[in-house]
Amino acid sequence: MKKIASVFLIASIGGITALGFNHFLVDKNQTASQLTYQPPAKFVNMPGAAPETNVDFTTAADLSVHAVVHVKTTYPMNSNQNQFYYDPFRNLFGQQMPKQEAPMATGSGVIVSADGYIVTNNHVVDGADKVEITLNDKRSYVADIIGKDPNTDLALLKIKETNLPFINYGNSDNVKVGEWVLAVGNPFNLTSTVTAGIISAKARNINILGNGNDEAKGLSSSTIESYLQTDAAVNPGNSGGALVNTKGELIGINSAIQSNTGSYTGYSFAIPVNLTRKVVADLLEFGEVQRGFIGVKLQDLDSKLAKEKSINEIKGVYVFSTIEGGSGDEAGIKEGDVITKVGDVEVNNVPELQEQVGRYRPGDKVNVTLKRNNQEKTLPVVLKNKNGNTNVVEKPKVEVVSTLGATFEEVSDSDMRKLNIQNGLRIAKLGAGKLLSAGIREGFIITNVDKKKINSIEDIKSSLENKKGGVLIEGVYANGMRAYYGFGM
């Protein structure tokens, strides 16, 4: 039996291109529209794209390279990024620094709005202390991480800039096998590299996000893999970059390759833009993805199963079972049904169905077309969240003190007089966390956080809670040496 090639995530930051280098100044309403959540049925191509008259890649390349960015991430000294061990998510970021230095990795990202929102892969920025963005014109910025979604391997970043080139969303539902596409990114730290290929397949599940290999896959699983497969050359550094059509429209975010060497050997995989668009809108509005679930377990329909279940057409996705009290159960979906459409979109395998459902929010009503006893019927299904209701899923709050990795103690009045300070909180013990990564040592007395006086743990919590971006720590050591430290939240 032939050995199956390992699947590796390509870590690269690839930026999405504006509709044209000459289109830097755009209608701001168009920008807002692109980042706003819309039900899947309302996805439309944005105006302004170049017409697809022939197989000429020059226009699409020019519309793309200026909106693709280079992403450099820095990790804590105690991070696993600093260890040389086998990890397909990390080994493809690019060359890592020696162990004694802060580990770094590189990737790609795509600018999706003129005011600085950038889409990349979650695996490109996950766990990073600092994310630096370099534009195609060599300007550099420190980016804030707006939100991350490991279940689709997407992340949303923000830099403080305006009038940036950005790339318009296309419609990945309209992508056809055999269609020409371009991959734009920064492989091996080479800036703004463009490669060409075709769409080799759609709705590929390569089991890289933890779906497993079970025959029946339940939609109660949050991970969604329904990749566009291409033969456009993609290498380490391309992750997070743009997959565009010949009109220069974004149709996917390059995320993974299938390889037994760690470099490109023929196939690459991109997250469809229609799913990306939904995740971006959720992260921007809520900081957390709002994912709807049907609440059924599914199985791909093949000739053997069709014969066994007396199904006369091998088309659709077989309902293996339903979850009691789930959306499908309440809507009347039953074990043995074959789902053929979600909304107006036909589905023929589990990844396709998961992708379509994943583009709706809890509380959305979607018509599910199915066949029961070879008779077609349509049922309206009100989707629920992972908790079994239609409420907004709140972003988990991170405990500030645990993130800092320190325990604190009060400073005595005599020490304050000796050090000529009026307030402060001493670091009694340091472990893995933000403070240690910033270079702070035990015994340091924090007097100010972002110019705010610190007297207690509650003061630190209130200063850092909901904080995004850089933090300035001021204080003094027991020998009287004053020091300043900065790190990102």
Beta strands, then each sheet from edge to edge (+ up, - down):
strand 1: 7-9
strand 2: 68-74
strand 3: 104-111
strand 4: 117-120
strand 5: 130-134
strand 6: 140-142
strand 7: 144-149
strand 8: 154-158
strand 9: 180-185
strand 10: 193-204
strand 11: 217-218
strand 12: 227-230
strand 13: 242-245
strand 14: 250-258
strand 15: 267-272
strand 16: 296-300
strand 17: 317-322
strand 18: 338-342
strand 19: 345-346
strand 20: 365-372
strand 21: 375-382
strand 22: 406-410
strand 23: 425-430
strand 24: 445-449
strand 25: 452-453
strand 26: 470-476
strand 27: 482-488
sheet 1: 1+ 14- 13+ 9- 10+ 12- 15+
sheet 2: 6+ 5- 2+ 3- 4+ 8- 7+
sheet 3: 11+ 16- 17+ 18- 19+
sheet 4: 11+ 16- 17+ 18- 20+ 21-
sheet 5: 22+ 23- 24+ 25-
sheet 6: 22+ 23- 24+ 26- 27+
end
